[in-house]
Amino acid sequence: MSGPAAPLEGVRVVDLTTVLMGPFATQTLAEFGAEVIKVEPPEGDLVRGIGPMRSPGMGAIFMNANRGKKSVVLDLKADAGRDAMRRLLAGADVLVYNVRPQAMARLGLDFETVRAIAPRLLYVGLFGFARGGPYDGRPAYDDIIQGAAGLPWLSLAAGSERPRYAPLAIADRVTGMAAVSHILAGLRQRDRDGRGRAIDVTMFETMARLVLADHLQGESFVPALGPVGYPRHLARDRRPYATRDGWLCAMIYSARQWQDFFTATGRAAEWAADPALATIEGRTQQVDRLYGLVDAELGARDTREALALLESIDVPAIRMHSIDEMLADPQLLATGFLGTAEHPTEGTLRTIGTGATWHEGGLPVPGPAPRLGEHTDEVLRSLAGAR
């Protein structure tokens, strides 16, 4: 007996995206059970070439953003390729693209043209900046958007000698996940009214929302009640604490936790002498002092002792992990978040989970990342049969 249908079983997604933002979004849709057809140019997605790799075109980053998809090679600069694309869209539920809208228009794949072919299609664009503003049409990559959304400035405000980008493609991945939520909502709306629609999910505005939600602060009010910037996040000592033999991450937050920490470290009199510490406003105003105090106390202990102290007063704490240590983490291994799978051409590969557990039914296990053009003949034959 077969199990229950996956949430997006029967949904066909045409994935006209490259690099990371779009592929990360469409891989999530594949994990939910959608049929995702990745349309690639003859040279393939650019990130296929980013190593390490065992076979040409099967780089690690590509395989970790394209599991569960079918790869179809179409030359959209040629009439035959554009014709095949139109026939593919006619039977699809979602198109996801991440080139600028002007490029889609040059290919004859603008929204009005596509809607005439597929009136129920969700036409989802992922690109840098929302239309209608002065940045409309500008090219964008993760570093550009991080800079525009203030992430390097935040690192400077938090005490870095020079501004720096977050060392991961955070704008790509956050925008990709935002796109998934809008696609799911769009499918729900289509179920109600039967109509497709265009949806733009833009990197700058998505990341601006993320940053301003924390750091708008006094500028939330008109006129302003104070400056921007959440003091706790910008505290110079909001970072892993150095112990005598390593690094420890701890988060003392509530009044009870702080009082217990002061008591456990022999500082009960300091707590009693400063009633402002009993309020979150008072602690926020003194955040540099508090983090410096914790730094001094934990720095006088080895990691085992520091963990024991914090656990005794129910303060969340964990050793700082390196990436190598994450791969051996007992939690990630015991829950199956990390595992292995056999790829038909690339051998044994590590698998990365989704971070969610479905307790009834579960999600399908996505297949391997496709080789370039692996499914071209299969998909084009199915289109011929659908005529």
N, C-alpha and C positions, 0 to 999 in steps of 0.2 A: 504494500500500500504506500502510495506517495504521500509526502508530508504536505502541510498547508502551503498555499501559494505564497511566494515572496511578495512583500508590499508593492513593488513596482513591476511584478511579472506582467508581461504584455505591453509594457511601455517601451517604445523604440526611441532612442536618443541618437541623433546624428551629432557627432562630436567633431566640430571643425576648429579645434583648439590645439595649441602647441605650448611648449615650454612647461609651465607648472600650474598656474592659476586655474585655467580651464580644465586641464587633465585631472587635477586633484578633485575638482568638483564632479566631473563625470565619472571618475572612479568610484566616488561615493554613491552615485546613482546606480552604478553596476553592482556595488555591494548590497544595495537595496533590491536587486533583482531585475533592473532594467536591462534591455538589450542595448548596449552602447556600441555604435559603429563609428570608429575613429577614422575620419577621412584625412589621409596624409598626402602631401605632394610627392612626386617621384623620388625626391631626395630624403623624404621622411622627416619626422619631427626633429627639430634641432637637438633636443636633449638626448636623443638616441646615441649621440656621439660623445657624451660626457662619461668618462670612465670612473671607476674601473669596470671592465667587462670581459667576458669570456669569448663572446662572438661580436663581430662588427654590428653596430646598430642596436645593441642590447645592453646599454649602460645602466648602472645601478639606479640613478635618479629616474630614468625613464621607466624602469620596471616597477618602481615603487609609486608611480603615479598613473599607471595604465593597466593594472590588473583587471581581468574580467571583460576586456573589450575585444572587439573584432577590428582588424586593421584592413582598410580598403585604400588603395592608391588611386587617386584621380588627379589628372592634370586640369585644374580649373581654368587655366589659361587657354585651353583648347575647347572647341565646340563639343567634342564627344564627352569630355570630362564634365562640362557644365550640364549637358543633357542628362548624363547619368546622375548627377547631383540633384537635379530637379525631380527626376523619377524617384530617387531615394527620399527626398523630402515629402513627396506626395503621400507616402505611407508612414511618415514619422509622426511622433507626438511632440518632440522637443528638438529644436536646433540650438546648439550652444556654440558660439563663435567668440574669438578673442582678438580679431583684427579690428581696426577702426572702421566705423560704419561707412566711411567714404570708400574704403577698399571693398567692402561688401557690395556697394553700389556699382563699382567698376566691374565686378564679376557678374553683374546681373542678378545678385542675390539680396537686394534690398528688401525691406519688409513688405512693401506693397506688392512687389513681384512675387515674393514667396507666398504671401497670403492668398493670392489668386490661385496658386497651385494647391495650397494646403491650408484651408481656412480655419482648421482646428489646431494648427501648430503653435506651440509656444516658441517665440523667436527671441532667444536670450543672448544678449551681448554682454561680454565681460571686457571692459577696457579701462583706460586710465581715469578719464575725467567726464563728468556729466555733461550732456549736451546743453547748449544755450549759454554757457559761461565763456569767459575769455580763454580758458584752457582747452576748450572743445577741440578735439582732433589732435592734440599733442601726443607724441609717443610717450610711453611710460613703462618702466620696469620697477621691480621691487625697491631698489635703492632710491629711485627718484621719488616714489610715493612715501617711503619712510621719511625722507627729508622734508617733503611737502607737509606731511602730517605731524612733524615735530619730534619724531623719535630721537634723532641725533641731538636735538636741542635738550630734550629731557635728560639724556645721558650727561650732557654738559652741566645742566642745572643740578644734577644729582652728584656732581663732584668729579667727573672725568676730566682729565687734563685737556683732551680734545673730544669734540663730538664724534660719536661713532654709531654706525648702524647696528641694529640687533643682528647677531650672527646666525640668522636663519631667514628664509624667505617668508617672513611673517605677513607681509601685505598680500602676497600671492595666496597664501593658504587661508588667511582670514577671509579674503574676498571670495575665494573658492567656496568656503563653507557658507558664507552669506548667500552665494548664488544657489546653493542646494536648497536653502530654506525658501527662497523666492520661487524656485522651480516647483517645489512641492505645493506651495500655496497657489501657484498658477494652475497646476493640474487640478487642484481642488476647485478652483473657481471655474475652470473649463467644464468640470463635471456638472456644475450648476447651470451655466448659461450656454454651453456648447460652442463657445467661441475661443479661438486662439488670440494671442495678443503679443505685443512686443514688450520685453522687459530688459532694461539696462541695469546692470550691476557694476558700479564703478569703484575703482580702487581708492582714489583720493577721498571720496565722500564716505566710503565704508570705514577707512582707517581714521578719518577725522572724527567720525562718530565714536570710534573706540577710544581715541585719545581724549576727546573733550568730555566724554562721560565721566572720566576720573578727574580731569585737570581743569575744567572750566571754572570750578570753585566760585570765587567771589563774583566773577563775570557772569554767573548764572542769573544775576539780578540786574535790573536796569532802574536806577543807576547802580553801578557795581558796589558790592559790599566789601570788596577786597581784591587782591591780585589773583591771577591764575596760578595753578600748580597745587597739587595735593601734597602738603608738607611731609606726610609719612612716606609717600612714594619717593620723594625727592631727598629724603634724609641721606646724608653722606654715608652713614654707617648702616643703611638698609642693604645689607649684603651678607653673604655667608660669614659666619664667625670663625676666626682662626682659633683652634685649640692647640694644645702643645704638640699634637701629633697629626693634625689634619684639619678638616673643615666641617662645620656643622651648620645646618639650616634650622632656624627656630623661629616661631611666631608667638610672642607673648602679646595678647590682645585685650582680653577682658580685664576689668578691675580686679576680679578675684585672682586671675593668673598673675597679674603684676604684684598684688599684695603678697601672694604666696612666694613669688620669686624674691622679693625684698626680704621676707622672713627667712626663707631657706638659705639665703646668702648672708645672714647676720645684719641686715640693714632695716630691720623693722622700725627702728626709731626714725630713719629718714622718711619712710612711708608715712608714719604718723605725723611727722612735722610738716607735711605738705598736702593739705586736704585737696588741692587741685588735682592730684594724681588719681583721685577716685572717680573723675569724670573723663570721658573720652576727649572732650574739648581740651581739658587741661593737659592730658597726656600728649595730644597732638601738638600742642604749643611747645612741649618740652621733649619732642621726639629725639632730637639730637643727643640730649643728655641721657635719655633712657637707653638708646641704642649703644651709646658709648659705655654706659654702665654694664650692659650685658656683654659687650665685647671684652671688657676687662675681666669680668667674672669667668666667662667661659675660656678665655685665653689662659687663665691660671690652672686649667684642668686639662687632662687628656680627653679624647673624644668619648671614651667609654664612661668616664666620670661625669662629663657634661651631660650626656644622654641620660644617665641614671638620675641626675639631679632634675632635669626637666620632666622626665617621665614620672617622677615621684610627686610632682605638683600638676600633672595632667596638662603639660604644655606641649603642643605639637612640635616635633623635632625629628630630623632625619640626617644621616650623613650626606654630605654633598656627593653626588654621583658624577663620575666621568661617563662618557658614552660607553666605553668598554665595560664599566661597572653596571650600567643599565642592562647590557646584554646578558649579564649573569644575575640580574636581580631576582630574588626568589618570588616576589609578588608577580612580576610579569611572566615568569615561567610557570608558576603554579596555576595562574588563571588562564593560561593559554594565549595571552596577548602576544607573546613571542613564540614562534614555532618554526617549522621548516616544511617545505613542500618541494616536490620534484617538478622542474620545468622540462618540457619535452626536448629542448635543445640546450638549455643553460645549466642543467644539472640541479643539484640541491641548492635551494635559496632560502634565506630567512623570510618569514612572513611577519607582518605587523598587523595587529588587531585594529578594531575601530574605536575602542574605548567604551563600547556599550554592550550590554548583555540583554538579550531578549529571552525572557524566561518561559515563554510559551511559543513554540514554533521555531523561533530562531531565524537567522538570515542565511541565505545560501553562501557557500564558500566560493568566492570568485575564482575564475580560472586564471591562468598565467597571463602575463603581459604578452601581446601578440608580436610576432615577427612582422617586419615591414611588408605590407600587402598580403599577409597570410590568408585573409578571407576575401580578397577581391573577387575571385571567380565565383565563390559561393554566393556572395551578396548580389553580384550583378546577374547571376543566373536566376536568383529569386525575383529580381526586378523584372526580368524578361518574362517570367512566368506570370507576373501580376498584371501584365498589360491586358 
